[in-house]
Amino acid sequence: MTKPLRIALAGLGTVGGGVVKLLDANAALITRRAGRPIEIVAVSARDRTRDRGVDLSRFEWVDDALTLSARDDIDVVVELIGGADGPALTLARTTLAASKAFVTANKAMIAHHGVELAGAAEASGTALKYEAAVAGGIPVIKGLREGAAANVIGHVYGILNGTCNYILTTMEKEGRDFNEVLGEAQALGYAEADPSFDIDGVDAAHKLSILATLAFGTELDFGSVAISGIRHVIAADIAEAAAMGYRVRLVGLAEESRKGLFQRVHACLVPLDHPLAHVSGSLNAVVAEGNFVGRLFFEGRGAGEGPTASAVVADLIDIARGEYGPAFAMPVASLARPGPAPAGERRGRAYLRFTVADRPGVLAEITAAMRDAGVSIESMIQRGATADGSVLLALVTHVCPERAVGDALNRLEGSQSIVGKPMLMHILDI
Amino acid sequence: MTKPLRIALAGLGTVGGGVVKLLDANAALITRRAGRPIEIVAVSARDRTRDRGVDLSRFEWVDDALTLSARDDIDVVVELIGGADGPALTLARTTLAASKAFVTANKAMIAHHGVELAGAAEASGTALKYEAAVAGGIPVIKGLREGAAANVIGHVYGILNGTCNYILTTMEKEGRDFNEVLGEAQALGYAEADPSFDIDGVDAAHKLSILATLAFGTELDFGSVAISGIRHVIAADIAEAAAMGYRVRLVGLAEESRKGLFQRVHACLVPLDHPLAHVSGSLNAVVAEGNFVGRLFFEGRGAGEGPTASAVVADLIDIARGEYGPAFAMPVASLARPGPAPAGERRGRAYLRFTVADRPGVLAEITAAMRDAGVSIESMIQRGATADGSVLLALVTHVCPERAVGDALNRLEGSQSIVGKPMLMHILDI
């Protein structure tokens, strides 16, 4: 099998440029590992004139990426356009329908349309690969699909968004507030001009829903991921969490039980002795807990030109080796549809932070609401009044049903003692 | 493809029993993931009467494992006998020669005979798989062979022996000495009655040589691994290292450069901000640094019934899916033979600990030897005299060629001021 694997790149942004650079730089080694050369035949992007820092004149330029699907001289279409729908999805459908292998880094499209596309790949006997869609260069799709395949997975969770982790760990190191650090991250190019996709947890939720499908053998169910982000984390939350032995991380967590599939993206408190507490800066990490293997921990760079290109080309090497496999670790007909777990039944500890007026009876009011909701308090910190006269109260509950914490907060709704919205973060007790 | 994958187990120790339990417990899920059932047809071991905690009466018992190779009703032979040579090797050769897939957890055999066996698998068009041979349940063979396959790897290194890591981290937590902790580990079953294979670094070296082959595309070269273990680490080394910001870990490290292949297993000092510093107890961890992906970190359980069985069955699922691939990530004819890198040319910092007589001039003698060898000192700790009148002197050098540190120690050989053998540990500055 020394015929080259002939590929076309659709989309030439950061990742597309990275793939070209990688295939140039590591060509000889890749040929040895793949058993044959991987050759770019054609490229396509919106703007032909943009300088991408690589010589593209060697490749045929195609204005309409859709024409790539039908060409006999192309074995694999690599989609790096992005977007859950639109041209990326049309390209995926036409490519797989034409029995051509399809590689993508597009987490939104896989989260929304992955089952349909995997079914199309199966029907055509071709490959759908998307290692780059989750956690960038970390081979975690492969780790779950193949490495941990012998296990019933209890939980899969991780730090799936480098922008949020950069912001949270910078807030932690420098004691600064969210908006300030976000602004700086935007200036440095670590955060997008419109950062909401990252900081509100949507990007992490796309990735989580993909991991859950691989871990549990369930259909993709992005719609039932409970999503919140990191906008409401203040410097004091991070400081109080540290005082109690925790770090704050945006964690995507999925669990499966007889009650259904639980999926949540949420800023949460991670105990210092948990490996996720040591994941710093823009790194990503994924943990899977299997019934035989125990805890597996994967860490690395979750985004950027090099790591993402590494994952895309790993998929291409798999295809060159003839290792197609089922996209979601099993035929789509075998995927279960457990439905979402009922909200609030999950049990755990929670962190609550209130900003309260500095006057008698406030503590009694809050602790009474907790008691009436059946929530007992494990530890509490109250700091003296700040410049504006308000007082910060942070507490950690004992283990209780999550709905009980929600009930306690409902009982406090409208309280004249509490300034602004209380902050709730769950504690990662896994 | 709904025909079952029919396997035979040769060897029914801890891991063999684990494979039976895993295939029982997770049968339905494995059938979905593998696309077909994985069925044990026959088993073989030395002692038929031993109670292994699983019902083996369902399977055909075979006294002579070698007969498994020739049987038409078996697709895969799983070798869990152990030993670099002897019955395990004969079974591997006859099985692969019979074009039957072969799965093993045998690191010694792969380290010594892996290239021969991979060649035999290639010639027969069958699979040789050995995920369980390195780092137990952590899918690091797959991670390097496939996940990081697009990268030129600069270094691969890790904590590859759980017994040593358990001993070192227990010494660290409890401030106790090596022999005491080893004795306790033996009593608890965490260390073998004859522990030398583990604590002298041979087991880690087997695994390292396999990782190096996958990372660099070089032939296995176990013979050129520089090996030392943890016998000479004393509680004071761990305490002084901690005082200077390090933890002591047994690390296997391989690097490739134009000078050749460098492979070493050595107790070394790991800076606290390095992920290996946080690998505790009997866990294993592997780091690979790729030119595009950056640093990849994998952590998990490196031994034991469950994790090892998880890796063996992952290999079986790959085979059931028809994903054979080249055993060492490329055809054996493509593996390079760089030869070992010349000793001593590597540059780095080192930790040295001397036990010295408490009298004038000792410090001058040691520092003069360091100066004459061209080694400058970054930091030094001297503790007051102990009960027997000796004084402990620990220092960390600046970056210098490793041979210079050796030269300094040679100059001090025979010194009347130094009691016993000085301790040398390199610092992991990657």
Interface residues (C-beta under 8 A of the other chain):
Chain A: G18 L22 A25 N26 L29 I30 R32 R33 A34 G35 E131 G137 I138 P139 K142 G143 E146 G147 A148 A149 A150 N151 V152 G217 P275 H278 G290 N291 F292 V293 G294 R295 L296 F297 F298 E299 G300 R301 G306 P307 A309 S310 A311 V312 V313 A314 L316 I317 D318 R321 E323 G325 P326 A329 M330 P331 S334
Chain B: G18 L22 A25 N26 L29 I30 R32 R33 A34 G35 E131 G137 I138 P139 K142 G143 E146 G147 A148 A149 A150 N151 V152 G217 P275 H278 G290 N291 F292 V293 G294 R295 L296 F297 F298 E299 G300 R301 G306 P307 A309 S310 A311 V312 V313 A314 L316 I317 D318 R321 E323 G325 P326 A329 M330 P331 S334
